[in-house]
Amino acid sequence: MKILVAAGTGIAAAGCVLAAVNRLTVRRLGPRTPAVIEPVTVCIPARDEARRLPDLIADLQAQRGISRLQVLILDDDSADDTNAAALEAIGDDTRFTLLDSAAGPGPGWTGKTAACTRLAEFAYATDDPEEGPTGVLIFLDADVRLEPTALAAAVGELRSGAVALVAPWPFQRTGSMAEALVQPLLCWSWAGTLPIALANRSRRPSTVVSCGQFLTLDAAAYRAVGGHAAVAGAVTEDLALARLLRRAGHRTALVVAGRLASTRMYSGATELENGYTRWLWSAYGSPTGSVAVGAMTTLAYVVPPLAALLGRGDTRRLGLLGYASAVGSRLLARSLESGSAPSLSDTGAALAHPFSIAAYLTLSARSHRRHRAGTLQWKGRPLARPIGDTAKSAQPR
């Protein structure tokens, strides 16, 4: 038992050290003074987003430092009042174009990749056919909230870093106990496992971290690799697109943007459960990969706190060290994400880290089970597997 506790504590301590390194070294998206004079096209896929979309439109209307801004919104066959809410929020702002699509994604496509492809195709239509795509494409989810300098800062980061893609990581806001337990794991999962400053200088697909909530891309590089159409069936299309760019010889970069961008990814326990079960089955490439990650996570973040609670002597002391390392890594990751000191609620969630891990393991197992059964859904659409998937096929959308 002591050997297992020591091994788990070693992993947790290493993760805490790496989180501290990332807290000190990861680039942070901040206001930039130079104005952006190249064309910038913002693409927003929106399905059943009547509640969230008006706030994002208001944020986009308040953006500063971009003289040639165009915003494209695709109402993806919404069942609510997304279209009417968008029209009211846009008003007479001629920079905005609202598109409608009643056609669902074809076989092998996810809803988001199909919507993003349609948006990009409309953006291409304004390009000079002899010169090809120019400027910057920015893909935003409807639940993202932006400070007035966020887009200009993202474009500045893209150009100053000489990369094809910048993924500004928004601060993940939470509004319920379930969200507070699970949502901070997103940032923590990479902050405690990967040195981002080194990964950003690499072209290795395996070291990619990306965020589909806020993607900033060089338009020419995006189109050259085929854009979202080239990753049509990917459930985590942000990672797939970044890996595709790296395979083509481009660099991609992750920056933290918590001071300029935030999002509440899921609202409440039910939406959170449905959201994570939709994609966790794909997180580590295969069921075997998920089992391996789950076993290591249990060793590092469940065994030590159990030893701290139930063990004696050196075993208990090792367990306490492992538990403290886990809590420390959670707090460092949350501070990295937000750009400020962790709040009291962040501290409470970090202290409950073993329960967060238990929630993650439950969601992962549920995601694999539903994937095998072909019963995964999101926003009223069954999730079809990509063409060529030999597992049991879900209903086509």
C-alpha positions, -999 to +999 in steps of 0.1 A: +000+000+000+028+024+009+044+019-025+012+028-043+007+059-021+042+070-028+038+065-065+005+084-065+020+112-044+050+115-068+027+120-098+006+145-079+037+165-068+051+165-103+018+179-116+018+206-089+053+217-099+044+217-136+013+238-128+035+263-110+058+265-140+029+271-164+015+297-140+048+316-144+055+310-181+023+307-201+016+338-223-014+358-212-037+376-236-036+413-228-046+446-244-025+457-274-021+492-287-014+487-324-047+488-344-056+458-366-059+469-402-062+435-419-097+420-424-110+400-395-140+377-399-158+363-368-177+331-374-204+320-348-222+287-352-255+290-332-280+263-325-306+271-298-287+301-285-314+327-281-305+332-245-267+336-249-262+350-284-274+386-277-248+392-251-220+380-274-233+403-302-232+432-278-196+423-269-187+422-305-203+455-312-181+470-285-148+457-298-120+482-304-089+483-325-102+464-356-112+486-385-123+459-409-145+436-388-171+413-402-193+390-381-211+360-396-237+341-375-252+309-387-286+299-372-282+262-374-318+250-376-326+263-341-358+252-323-359+283-302-359+321-311-322+323-320-329+340-353-352+367-338-330+373-308-300+378-332-318+401-355-329+423-325-294+424-310-278+432-344-301+461-351-288+482-380-251+472-376-240+464-412-209+445-400-231+416-390-246+390-414-271+364-402-273+332-421-299+304-419-294+267-424-322+242-422-300+214-435-285+191-410-250+179-412-243+151-437-232+116-429-199+116-411-201+152-400-207+167-366-231+196-363-204+221-354-180+212-381-207+215-407-218+249-394-182+262-392-176+250-428-207+269-441-195+300-423-160+297-437-173+292-472-194+324-469-163+342-457-143+329-487-169+343-511-157+378-502-121+370-510-104+380-543-103+346-562-069+355-577-053+363-543-070+337-522-080+341-485-066+370-466-068+382-430-079+364-399-108+340-391-121+338-356-145+311-345-165+319-313-190+299-294-222+318-285-215+315-247-182+334-248-181+368-233-154+393-244-138+425-231-136+453-258-099+446-266-102+408-268-103+403-305-076+428-313-054+411-287-060+377-302-051+389-337-020+406-323-009+374-306-015+354-339+007+378-359+034+385-333+038+348-327+041+339-364+017+310-359-013+297-379-036+293-349-039+309-315-063+294-290-071+320-263-083+300-233-113+317-217-119+317-180-144+289-173-172+304-152-193+281-130-227+286-115-235+254-097-218+228-075-215+203-103-199+229-126-175+240-098-164+204-093-159+195-130-152+227-151-119+236-136-106+202-146-104+214-182-076+238-175-060+217-148-058+187-172-032+205-193-017+228-168-005+199-147+007+177-175+023+197-203+048+225-203+029+249-225+057+273-233+077+244-249+046+229-265+038+262-282+072+261-299+067+225-311+051+212-343+043+178-328+006+171-330+008+152-297+016+183-277-014+204-290-038+221-266-066+240-282-100+256-274-129+255-298-147+282-278-123+309-292-101+300-321-080+326-340-066+315-374-046+327-403-073+325-431-048+313-458-034+285-436-069+274-425-081+271-461-049+254-473-054+225-449-091+221-457-105+239-427-132+223-407-142+201-436-109+183-432-120+173-396-157+168-404-163+139-381-141+150-352-160+154-319-132+176-305-127+195-338-105+222-321-078+196-313-082+179-347-078+212-366-047+223-346-031+189-351-039+191-389-021+225-390+009+211-372+011+181-396+012+207-424+042+223-409+026+252-391+029+262-354-001+266-331-002+283-297-023+283-266-025+315-245-046+322-214-073+348-219-091+349-186-088+387-182-104+393-216-126+363-223-148+341-202-175+315-208-200+294-189-197+262-210-225+243-194-254+255-172-263+230-144-257+194-138-278+180-165-263+201-193-229+194-179-235+156-179-248+157-215-220+179-227-192+158-213-206+124-222-209+137-258-171+138-262-152+122-234-151+089-252-128+104-277-105+122-253-076+096-253-080+080-287-094+046-275-111+029-246-077+015-236-063+050-235-092+062-213-087+032-189-049+040-187-056+076-179-083+067-155-060+043-136-032+068-134-056+096-123-070+073-096-035+064-084-024+100-081-056+118-069-077+092-051-053+068-034-033+095-016-063+112+000-077+078+011-043+071+026-044+105+044-078+096+058-073+060+066-036+053+068-011+056+096+025+069+101+045+074+069+017+062+047-006+088+061+020+115+058+027+106+021-011+107+015-013+141+030+015+153+008-002+139-023-035+154-014-019+188-007-001+186-041-034+179-059-051+208-042-021+231-050-022+221-086-059+228-088-055+263-073-025+271-095-044+261-126-074+281-116-052+312-110-035+306-144-069+305-161-084+336-144-053+357-141-060+365-105-060+348-071-084+319-066-117+328-050-131+312-019-154+289-041-123+279-061-106+269-029-136+248-018-137+231-052-100+224-050-103+208-016-130+186-031-106+174-058-111+137-051-148+141-057-140+160-090-119+130-101-147+106-092-171+128-112-148+127-142-143+089-140-181+085-139-187+108-169-159+091-189-174+056-183-209+069-192-196+085-224-179+052-235-210+032-227-233+055-246-209+057-275-209+020-279-247+019-277-250+047-303-272+068-280-251+100-277-270+132-284-264+169-283-289+197-287-316+173-299-294+156-326-281+121-323-243+121-328-233+102-359-200+085-360-175+095-387-176+075-419-153+045-415-159+040-378-163+003-374-181+005-341-219+004-339-232+034-358-255+060-343-285+073-361-276+098-389-286+133-382 
